[in-house]
């Protein structure tokens, strides 16, 4: 192999320095987002807003509006929609959440009693081969989770207020100048990786955008069907339960189960009849069947093609690293990693015919 | 001998110009209005290359085209020498300020570069890539159509030239 000439060596050094500068800038940006309080959640919700509104902003720009006006108009509509939603649903939601908090002690006692009953049954079945102590093991845990949830509620609400102000602000500038910013960042990439970076950026933003839009539509439909089902059944806290289940539905496999648990707990605490429990099971079951058979194959699966084992492992790692937020964002993060690694692999191994 | 495929048939005279003027004087973008050029100006990527630096290599997956803003670019094709069986870089042509190359990648899906482009002197290139074409078509479809029509013309002209050359070679052979 030929030795590189002096000018080639200078080019190699320059490229390495540029790559290092680019990676350092990227790392600083990520660290800033990760470690500044409230910024990660604000950034993620701004990203969701960006991908949700970008098609309508582009549509208006296509029809002759300037980018600035095309960005302002959907924000005005979004603000109006939020005001109407708050006016229509928040009093109901607050009342239901308040009532849920008041009755939380009752529901926790039911959960504790349920654990004792399960323990008893298991004890009879295993006949003291294994000593099972579910009640003493899990009850303090459940009480501690519940009390910390209600204790942290005010802090969580103040955090939400910060996010609620910061996130639209970030989303607005993402829509207005986001592409220029990304172009500026990609401009720092050395020449030998430039085309790859550009192509990756296009693929990743295409995939994340599609994924976020698909997941939001899916969650909205799941939440709507559940709310209607619970409302028709005359079940208490229909709105809160539907909202909770639709949010958790974003987590694959585990989300729908955790999302359904509070409803069953409430039904059992209120001394629900077997018919009521069966109806509840049918409602959640039908919505899950619609989700699995119709929504996921048509909306989500086409966009993120991940193996079920990868999905489960990602959820476990996500939950260990960042809790519920980690479980929600792990799938898009893993799909981005998949696209990136596939493109890098192709770039380094398959560049010649 | 310069290769006819790589010859720029659509070269315009190019002196000291701004980015917008350089884009306007290019065959692909000459039909764009002022506002469309302003949008394009914000979308394209300006890149600098050192003498001897690879812009792309034969066999790489192409993602777009380059317009030469400053400097000279050499185009090489890797050939196998029949006697030795060793690969050898054959110089095909030299492209100057105002020329453009790599345009086939704009319409190909994962198409490979058919030659290697190397900066001869300090070179400034204006990169226009598939993602940029998609963005411009999404934000201003009229501009997208104008660019695509001109691109079609370029590719059609190259095909016509190729066909004429093949016919000529066949005639010589028979």
Interface residues (C-beta under 8 A of the other chain):
Chain A: X5 X7 X8 X10 X11 X14 X58 X61 X62 X179 X180 X183 X186 X187 X191 X192 X194 X195 X198 X199 X201 X202 X346 X351 X352 X353
Chain B: X42 X43 X45 X47 X49 X50 X51 X52 X53 X54 X55 X56 X57 X58 X59 X60 X61 X62 X63 X64 X112 X127 X129 X130 X131 X134 X135 X138 X139 X140 X141
